[in-house]
Amino acid sequence: MVNLTINGKSISVPEGTTIIEAAKAAGIRIPSLCYMKGINEIGACRVCLVEVEGARGLVTSCTTKVSEGMVVRTNSPAAKEARKAVVELIISNHPYDCLKCVRSGKCELQQLANDMGIREISYEGEKSHHEQDKSTFSIVRDPDKCVLCRRCVAVCAKVQGVGAVNTQGRGFGTVVAPEFELPMNSTSCAMCGQCVLVCPTGALTERDSTGEVWRAINDPVKHVVVQTAPAVRVALGEEFGMEPGSLVTGKMVAALRRLGFDKVFDTDFTADLTIIEEGTELLHRALSGGKLPMITSCSPGWIKYCEHYYGDRLDHLSTCKSPQQMFGALAKTYYAQKAGIDPKSIFSVSVMPCTAKKFECERPEMVSSGYKDVDAVLTTRELARMIRESGLDLNELEPEEYDAPFGISTGAAVIFGATGGVMEAALRTVYEIVTGTDLGSNLDFVDVRGMEGIKQMSVKLPENLAAPYDKLSGLELKFAVAHTLKNASQVMDMVRSDTAPWHFIEVMACPGGCIGGGGQPIGTDYDRRVMRIEGTYAADKSLKMRKSHDNPAVRELYNDYLIEPLGHKSHELLHTHYEDRGRV
């Protein structure tokens, strides 16, 4: 332990601790724009300057480690004046359009200026200017709002292992952009949106779809249906002052009805459907000598990453569409037929925790219904904006139920939102189908839960299984779960080298899974992810049905329309293919 004094307070912290973390431990906040513990500790913004007794000048607290007897003053006149000057300089090269910026009220630069009492800018001069990059369906890059904090660079390289953006140019012309300042859609960006979550300003945002959705809602010819992803219900409340992980399912449904959606459905329904299709596909591969390990295909950021970096291993991916796209296909076929509605008039909207979902719905192969399966995707943040725009207070709304038939779901579907959730849901169903036994209350496969980057578990099947599963008798099924693309690459390197010991692999692009998706509320960090995961499993526990194959609405769908898993109709509507995009 190292003993030091900060603002007159004596504290002890472990050796190697930085001043900014030592101050935090003492309840003292040192402002910063670029700092992210363990990810971005480069002192780029200079906002965290502090005074250290005996030092030749002010030091950056995020890069300076404590030493025995160190005396630190975080709010000395010199430190405060320097920090204020730094922020003023940053603002002097920043657009003055806060009132129309999507990050207004949640902008860290704006908050710093307010906290420091900045009312005038002493520095005037030329402003740098770069064109906005609106080339992708998912993310908009506005370099004029960039403060060169490099958080996006760090999270893309160190957490996701992609490196789609970096600093380009020098001096006043420095810009954070893809290599050679290419448009984003020309790169191997996975569209995961983790860069958006960590950006302190409005330099990186999701592509806004609220206007398109409002126009559809106000079009009397359109029948507008909406689906909500599992992870949205444990995060939306944060936008209205609730604790992370607060379950707001019923309130969210009520809000969506008041916004004007004709039907409010649950993506959890097609999550259950995904488990039936994907589980059947896994068993078919295991019994027929198909390509193993099979890898989940629910995360569009992961799929795009795989297409770029592991295009030679696409045959390992499940052919199942994601629950979002399965819903879209069924909305314009099964639902249209059941409700007697012309599918041409159906406008299908999804509310997702994910920016990559916007890219996914625009994939040219996602038209198996004869129409675009999903017409528009809203992030959790966009839905919150629409709710506020309508003058609704989520806290005050009485909970309401989803509409049938796509509003019935199970706990297995809810846990899709957390890393390991798809695997656990699949295990609940596959084990019962293969063994013909009821798991009873033993439904919690805890080995695939938690925030560890790569998790593994195995299940030993009983001897003397009945046909057609007798070939699997006594087999030890092995599973792996990975979240973040950097962790996924470790798993895929083993797949590529034919050293992967597993039968089934779940991959989620974002830290923590969908609960930490790029479309979730700004401020998403490790603690919030953990709280959302806890809310997810609490929701699962609270439901009477917790196994996908017990969903009566899914059974009815097969009886009335699809006939059987992996059947002709299922392949036509619920399955797809992927392409080797090459690395850019």
C-alpha positions in Angstrom: 0.0 0.0 0.0 1.1 3.6 -0.7 0.3 6.5 1.6 -0.5 9.9 0.2 -2.5 13.0 0.8 -5.1 14.4 -1.5 -6.7 17.8 -0.7 -5.5 17.4 2.9 -7.0 13.9 3.3 -4.6 11.1 4.1 -5.4 7.8 2.2 -3.7 4.5 1.4 -4.1 2.8 -1.9 -2.4 -0.1 -3.7 0.9 0.5 -5.4 0.4 1.3 -9.0 -2.8 3.2 -8.5 -3.2 6.4 -10.6 -4.0 9.7 -8.9 -7.4 9.8 -10.6 -8.3 6.4 -9.1 -6.8 7.2 -5.7 -8.9 10.4 -5.6 -12.0 8.4 -6.6 -11.4 6.0 -3.7 -11.3 9.1 -1.4 -14.6 10.4 -2.7 -13.0 13.1 -4.8 -13.9 13.5 -8.5 -11.3 14.7 -10.9 -12.9 15.7 -14.3 -11.8 14.0 -17.5 -12.9 13.7 -21.1 -10.7 10.8 -22.3 -10.2 8.6 -19.3 -11.6 5.0 -19.2 -10.0 2.8 -16.6 -8.0 0.0 -18.1 -9.0 1.0 -21.6 -8.0 4.6 -22.3 -5.4 6.0 -19.9 -3.4 8.3 -22.2 -3.9 11.8 -20.9 -5.1 13.1 -24.2 -7.6 15.6 -23.1 -5.5 17.3 -20.3 -8.7 18.0 -18.4 -7.6 15.9 -15.4 -4.6 18.1 -14.5 -3.7 18.3 -10.8 -1.0 19.9 -8.7 1.5 17.5 -7.1 3.8 19.0 -4.5 7.4 19.1 -5.8 6.5 18.4 -9.4 7.8 20.8 -12.0 4.4 21.5 -13.4 0.8 20.2 -13.4 0.4 16.5 -14.1 -2.3 14.4 -15.7 -3.9 12.4 -13.0 -5.0 9.5 -15.2 -1.4 8.7 -16.2 0.5 9.6 -13.0 0.9 6.8 -10.4 0.9 7.6 -6.7 4.1 7.4 -4.7 4.8 7.3 -1.0 4.2 10.6 0.8 2.8 12.3 -2.4 0.8 15.4 -1.7 -1.9 16.1 -4.3 -4.1 19.2 -4.7 -6.9 18.6 -7.2 -8.6 22.0 -6.8 -5.7 24.4 -6.3 -6.1 27.7 -8.2 -3.5 26.7 -10.7 -5.2 23.3 -11.4 -8.6 24.8 -11.7 -7.4 27.6 -14.0 -5.5 25.2 -16.3 -8.5 22.8 -16.6 -10.9 25.6 -17.4 -8.5 26.9 -20.1 -8.2 23.4 -21.6 -12.0 23.0 -21.7 -12.4 26.5 -23.2 -9.9 25.6 -25.9 -11.8 22.4 -26.7 -15.1 24.3 -26.9 -13.5 27.0 -29.1 -13.1 24.3 -31.8 -16.6 22.8 -31.2 -19.9 23.6 -32.9 -22.2 25.8 -30.9 -25.3 23.8 -31.7 -26.1 22.1 -28.4 -29.8 22.8 -28.7 -30.2 20.6 -31.7 -27.6 18.0 -30.8 -28.9 14.5 -29.9 -26.5 14.4 -26.9 -27.7 17.7 -25.4 -28.2 17.1 -21.7 -26.0 14.0 -21.8 -22.9 15.5 -23.3 -19.8 15.3 -21.1 -18.3 18.4 -22.6 -21.5 20.3 -22.0 -21.5 19.1 -18.4 -17.9 20.1 -17.8 -18.5 23.6 -19.1 -21.5 23.9 -16.8 -19.6 22.5 -13.8 -16.6 24.9 -14.4 -18.9 27.9 -14.8 -17.8 28.6 -18.4 -20.0 31.3 -19.8 -17.6 32.9 -22.3 -14.9 31.6 -24.5 -11.7 33.6 -24.5 -10.3 31.9 -27.6 -11.6 32.7 -31.0 -10.1 31.6 -34.3 -10.5 29.1 -37.2 -12.5 26.0 -36.6 -11.6 22.7 -38.2 -14.2 21.2 -40.4 -14.8 17.7 -41.8 -17.9 16.4 -43.6 -20.2 14.1 -41.7 -20.0 10.4 -42.5 -23.6 9.0 -43.0 -22.5 6.1 -45.1 -23.8 3.4 -42.8 -27.3 2.4 -41.8 -26.1 2.2 -38.2 -23.7 4.9 -37.1 -23.2 8.6 -38.0 -19.8 10.1 -37.5 -19.6 13.9 -37.1 -15.9 14.9 -36.8 -16.7 18.5 -36.0 -18.0 17.4 -32.6 -15.0 15.2 -31.9 -12.7 16.2 -29.0 -9.9 13.7 -30.0 -10.3 11.9 -26.7 -9.6 8.6 -28.6 -12.1 6.6 -26.4 -13.7 5.2 -29.6 -10.2 4.2 -30.9 -9.4 2.4 -27.6 -12.7 0.5 -27.2 -12.7 -0.6 -30.9 -9.2 -1.9 -30.7 -8.8 -3.1 -27.1 -12.3 -4.4 -26.4 -13.6 -5.4 -29.8 -10.2 -6.1 -31.5 -11.4 -4.4 -34.8 -9.6 -1.1 -35.0 -12.0 0.4 -37.5 -11.1 4.0 -36.5 -7.9 5.7 -35.5 -6.3 9.2 -35.6 -5.6 10.5 -39.0 -3.6 13.5 -40.0 -1.5 15.8 -37.8 -1.8 19.0 -35.7 -4.9 21.1 -36.4 -6.0 18.7 -39.1 -6.1 15.6 -36.8 -9.3 13.6 -37.1 -10.5 10.3 -35.8 -11.6 8.3 -38.8 -11.2 5.0 -40.6 -7.9 4.6 -42.4 -7.4 7.0 -45.3 -10.5 8.7 -44.0 -12.6 6.1 -45.9 -16.4 6.1 -45.3 -17.4 3.8 -42.5 -19.3 1.5 -44.8 -16.1 0.8 -46.7 -14.4 -0.7 -43.6 -14.7 -3.9 -41.6 -16.6 -2.0 -38.8 -19.0 -4.4 -37.1 -21.5 -1.6 -36.5 -21.7 -2.7 -32.8 -21.9 0.8 -31.6 -19.5 0.5 -28.6 -17.8 3.6 -29.9 -21.1 5.5 -29.6 -21.5 4.4 -26.0 -18.1 5.8 -25.0 -18.1 9.0 -27.1 -18.4 11.9 -24.6 -20.0 14.2 -27.2 -22.2 13.9 -30.3 -19.3 12.9 -32.6 -20.7 9.4 -32.8 -24.4 8.7 -32.7 -26.8 6.1 -34.0 -28.5 6.8 -37.3 -31.9 8.3 -36.3 -35.0 6.4 -37.4 -37.6 8.2 -35.3 -38.8 10.5 -38.1 -39.4 7.5 -40.4 -41.3 5.7 -37.6 -43.4 8.8 -36.8 -44.4 9.1 -40.5 -45.5 5.5 -40.6 -47.5 5.8 -37.4 -49.3 8.9 -38.8 -50.0 7.3 -42.1 -53.6 6.0 -42.0 -52.8 3.4 -44.6 -50.1 1.8 -42.6 -50.6 -0.9 -40.0 -47.6 -0.3 -37.7 -46.5 -3.2 -35.5 -43.6 -3.0 -33.1 -41.4 -5.7 -31.4 -39.3 -5.1 -28.3 -36.0 -6.9 -27.6 -35.3 -8.7 -24.2 -32.5 -6.3 -23.2 -34.6 -3.1 -23.7 -36.9 -3.8 -20.8 -34.1 -3.8 -18.2 -32.5 -0.6 -19.6 -35.2 1.8 -20.8 -36.0 2.8 -17.2 -32.6 4.4 -16.9 -33.7 7.1 -19.4 -36.4 8.1 -16.9 -34.4 8.1 -13.7 -34.8 4.4 -12.6 -32.1 2.1 -11.4 -30.3 0.1 -14.0 -31.9 -3.4 -14.3 -35.4 -2.1 -13.4 -37.9 -4.2 -15.3 -40.3 -1.9 -17.1 -41.9 -4.3 -19.5 -45.5 -3.4 -18.9 -44.8 0.3 -18.7 -42.9 0.1 -22.0 -45.9 -1.7 -23.7 -48.2 1.0 -22.4 -45.9 3.8 -23.7 -45.7 2.1 -27.2 -49.5 2.0 -27.4 -49.8 5.6 -26.5 -47.2 6.5 -29.2 -49.7 5.1 -31.7 -48.5 1.6 -32.7 -51.3 -0.6 -33.8 -49.9 -3.8 -32.3 -47.2 -4.2 -29.6 -45.4 -7.5 -29.8 -42.4 -9.1 -28.0 -39.2 -10.2 -29.7 -39.1 -12.8 -27.0 -41.7 -14.8 -29.0 -39.3 -15.3 -31.8 -36.4 -15.8 -29.4 -38.4 -18.9 -28.3 -38.8 -19.8 -31.9 -35.1 -19.3 -32.5 -34.3 -21.9 -29.8 -36.6 -24.4 -31.5 -35.0 -23.9 -34.9 -31.5 -23.5 -33.7 -31.7 -26.4 -31.3 -33.1 -28.6 -34.0 -30.4 -27.5 -36.3 -27.7 -28.4 -33.7 -29.2 -31.9 -33.2 -29.4 -32.4 -37.0 -25.8 -31.5 -37.4 -24.7 -33.8 -34.5 -26.7 -36.7 -35.8 -25.8 -36.4 -39.5 -22.2 -35.4 -39.3 -22.8 -31.8 -40.1 -20.4 -28.9 -39.5 -19.5 -28.5 -35.8 -19.1 -26.6 -33.7 -22.2 -24.7 -34.6 -22.2 -21.0 -33.7 -25.1 -18.8 -32.9 -26.2 -16.1 -35.3 -28.4 -13.8 -33.2 -25.9 -10.9 -33.0 -25.6 -9.0 -36.2 -22.4 -7.2 -35.1 -20.8 -10.6 -34.6 -22.1 -11.9 -38.0 -20.6 -8.9 -39.8 -17.3 -9.3 -38.0 -17.3 -13.0 -38.8 -18.0 -12.2 -42.5 -14.9 -9.9 -42.6 -12.4 -11.8 -40.4 -13.5 -15.4 -40.6 -15.2 -15.7 -44.0 -13.6 -19.1 -44.5 -15.6 -20.4 -41.5 -19.1 -19.2 -42.3 -20.4 -22.8 -42.6 -20.0 -23.0 -38.8 -22.7 -20.3 -38.3 -26.3 -21.4 -37.6 -28.4 -20.5 -40.6 -31.1 -19.2 -38.4 -32.0 -15.6 -38.7 -32.0 -13.5 -35.6 -35.2 -13.2 -33.5 -35.7 -9.7 -35.0 -35.6 -10.9 -38.5 -37.7 -14.0 -37.8 -40.4 -11.7 -36.4 -40.2 -9.4 -39.4 -40.7 -12.3 -41.8 -43.7 -13.7 -39.8 -45.3 -10.3 -39.4 -45.8 -10.0 -43.1 -46.8 -13.7 -43.7 -48.3 -15.6 -40.7 -49.6 -12.5 -38.9 -50.9 -10.8 -42.0 -52.7 -13.9 -43.0 -54.1 -14.5 -39.5 -55.2 -10.9 -39.1 -56.5 -10.5 -42.6 -54.2 -7.6 -43.4 -52.5 -6.9 -46.7 -48.7 -7.3 -46.0 -48.0 -4.4 -48.2 -49.6 -2.1 -45.6 -47.7 -3.6 -42.6 -44.8 -1.4 -41.4 -42.7 -3.5 -39.0 -40.6 -1.7 -36.3 -38.2 -3.2 -33.8 -36.9 -1.6 -30.6 -33.4 -3.0 -30.0 -30.4 -2.4 -27.7 -28.2 -2.5 -30.8 -27.0 -0.3 -33.6 -26.0 -3.2 -35.7 -29.6 -4.2 -35.9 -30.1 -1.2 -38.2 -27.6 -2.7 -40.5 -29.1 -6.1 -40.3 -32.6 -5.1 -41.3 -31.1 -3.6 -44.5 -29.3 -6.7 -45.6 -30.6 -7.5 -49.1 -31.3 -11.2 -48.2 -33.7 -10.2 -45.4 -36.8 -10.1 -47.7 -37.9 -13.7 -47.5 -41.5 -12.6 -46.8 -41.6 -11.0 -50.2 -41.2 -7.7 -48.5 -38.5 -6.1 -46.4 -38.8 -8.1 -43.2 -38.2 -5.2 -40.8 -38.8 -1.7 -42.0 -37.1 0.3 -39.2 -35.1 -0.2 -36.1 -35.1 2.0 -33.0 -32.5 1.9 -30.3 -33.4 2.1 -26.7 -32.3 5.7 -26.7 -34.5 6.5 -29.7 -37.6 5.0 -28.1 -36.9 7.1 -25.0 -36.7 10.2 -27.1 -40.0 9.4 -28.7 -41.6 8.8 -25.3 -40.3 12.2 -24.0 -41.4 13.9 -27.3 -44.9 12.7 -26.7 -45.0 14.1 -23.1 -45.2 10.7 -21.5 -43.6 9.9 -18.2 -42.7 6.2 -18.1 -42.8 6.2 -14.3 -46.5 7.2 -14.2 -47.8 4.7 -16.8 -49.8 1.6 -15.6 -48.3 -1.6 -17.0 -50.1 -3.3 -19.9 -49.8 -6.6 -21.6 -48.4 -7.4 -25.1 -50.7 -8.3 -27.9 -51.3 -11.9 -29.1 -50.1 -14.0 -30.8 -46.6 -12.6 -30.7 -46.8 -11.4 -27.1 -46.5 -14.8 -25.4 -43.0 -15.9 -24.4 -40.9 -17.7 -21.8 -38.1 -16.9 -19.4 -35.7 -18.7 -21.7 -36.4 -15.9 -24.2 -35.9 -13.1 -21.7 -32.3 -14.2 -20.9 -31.3 -13.9 -24.5 -30.4 -10.3 -23.5 -27.4 -11.5 -21.3 -24.2 -13.2 -22.4 -24.8 -16.9 -22.0 -28.5 -16.5 -22.2 -29.0 -18.0 -25.7 -26.8 -21.0 -24.6 -28.8 -21.5 -21.4 -32.1 -21.3 -23.2 -30.9 -23.8 -25.8 -29.7 -26.2 -23.1 -33.1 -26.1 -21.4 -34.8 -27.2 -24.6 -32.2 -29.5 -26.2 -31.6 -31.5 -23.1 -35.3 -32.2 -22.6 -35.9 -33.1 -26.2 -32.9 -35.5 -26.4 -33.4 -37.2 -23.0 -37.2 -37.1 -22.9 -37.0 -36.0 -19.2 -38.2 -32.9 -17.5 -35.6 -30.7 -15.9 -38.1 -29.7 -13.3 -36.8 -26.8 -11.3 -33.1 -27.4 -12.3 -33.2 -24.9 -15.2 -30.3 -22.7 -14.2 -27.1 -23.5 -16.1 -25.0 -21.0 -14.0 -21.7 -22.0 -15.7 -22.6 -20.0 -18.7 -23.6 -16.9 -16.7 -21.5 -13.9 -15.7 -19.1 -11.4 -17.2 -16.1 -13.7 -17.8 -15.0 -13.2 -21.4 -15.0 -16.8 -22.4 -17.0 -19.4 -20.5 -17.2 -23.2 -21.0 -19.3 -26.0 -19.7 -20.3 -29.6 -20.6 -23.3 -31.8 -20.2 -23.0 -35.6 -20.1 -26.0 -37.2 -21.9 -27.4 -40.4 -20.4 -26.7 -43.8 -21.8 -29.3 -45.7 -23.9 -31.1 -42.7 -25.3 -34.2 -43.5 -27.4 -34.2 -43.1 -31.2 -33.6 -40.9 -33.1 -31.1 -39.7 -30.5 -29.5 -43.0 -29.6 -26.4 -42.1 -31.6 -25.8 -39.4 -28.9 -26.0 -41.8 -25.9 -23.3 -41.1 -23.3 -21.9 -38.2 -25.3 -20.4 -35.3 -23.4 -21.7 -32.2 -25.1 -19.3 -29.3 -24.8 -20.2 -25.6 -25.0 -18.5 -22.2 -25.1 -19.8 -18.7 -24.6 -17.9 -15.6 -25.7 -18.8 -11.9 -25.5 -16.9 -9.0 -27.2 -15.4 -9.5 -30.6 -11.9 -9.7 -29.2 -12.9 -12.8 -27.1 -14.8 -14.2 -30.1 -11.6 -14.0 -32.1 -9.8 -16.3 -29.6 -12.6 -18.9 -30.0 -12.6 -18.5 -33.8 -8.9 -19.0 -34.1 -9.4 -22.4 -32.5 -12.2 -23.1 -34.8 -10.1 -22.2 -37.8 -7.2 -24.4 -36.6 -9.6 -27.3 -35.9 -8.6 -27.4 -32.3 -12.0 -26.2 -30.9 -13.3 -28.9 -28.6 -16.9 -27.7 -28.5 -20.2 -28.7 -30.1 -22.0 -25.4 -29.8 -20.7 -21.8 -29.3 -22.6 -18.7 -28.4 -21.1 -15.3 -29.4 -22.4 -11.9 -28.6 -20.6 -8.8 -30.0 -21.0 -6.5 -27.0 -19.7 -6.7 -23.5 -22.2 -8.4 -21.3 -24.3 -9.3 -24.4 -27.3 -7.3 -25.6 -27.7 -5.6 -22.2 -24.5 -3.8 -23.1 -25.4 -3.1 -26.7 -24.4 0.0 -28.6 -28.0 1.3 -28.6 -28.5 1.3 -24.8 -28.5 4.4 -22.6 -25.4 6.5 -22.6 -23.4 5.9 -19.4 -23.4 2.1 -19.9 -20.5 0.7 -17.9 -19.5 -2.5 -16.1 -21.7 -1.9 -13.1 -24.7 -1.0 -15.2 -24.2 -4.1 -17.3 -24.1 -6.3 -14.2 -27.3 -4.7 -12.8 -29.1 -5.2 -16.1 -28.1 -8.9 -16.2 -29.4 -9.3 -12.6 -32.7 -7.8 -13.8 -32.8 -10.2 -16.8 -32.5 -13.3 -14.6 -35.0 -11.9 -12.1 -37.5 -11.6 -15.0 -36.8 -15.2 -16.0 -37.4 -16.4 -12.5 -40.7 -14.5 -12.2 -42.3 -16.2 -15.2 -44.3 -19.4 -15.1 -43.0 -20.7 -18.4 -39.2 -20.8 -18.6 -38.5 -23.2 -21.5 -39.0 -22.2 -25.1 -40.6 -25.5 -26.2 -43.4 -24.9 -23.7 -44.6 -21.8 -25.4 -48.1 -22.6 -26.6 -48.1 -19.8 -29.2 -45.0 -21.2 -30.8 -46.5 -24.7 -30.9 -49.6 -23.2 -32.6 -47.4 -21.5 -35.1 -45.9 -24.8 -36.1 -49.3 -26.6 -36.1 -51.0 -24.0 -38.2 -48.3 -22.7 -40.5 -44.6 -23.8 -40.3 -45.5 -27.5 -39.9 -42.1 -28.5 -38.4 -38.7 -27.1 -37.4 -36.2 -27.0 -40.3 -39.1 -27.7 -42.6 -39.6 -26.2 -46.0 -41.6 -23.2 -44.7 -39.1 -22.6 -41.9 -36.2 -22.6 -44.2 -38.0 -20.2 -46.5 -38.8 -17.7 -43.8 -36.6 -18.2 -40.8 -33.2 -19.1 -42.2 -30.6 -17.2 -44.3 -27.1 -17.2 -45.6 -24.0 -15.0 -45.1 -21.2 -13.8 -47.3 -17.4 -13.5 -47.2 -16.9 -9.8 -47.2 -13.1 -9.8 -46.9 -11.1 -7.7 -44.5 -11.0 -4.0 -45.2 
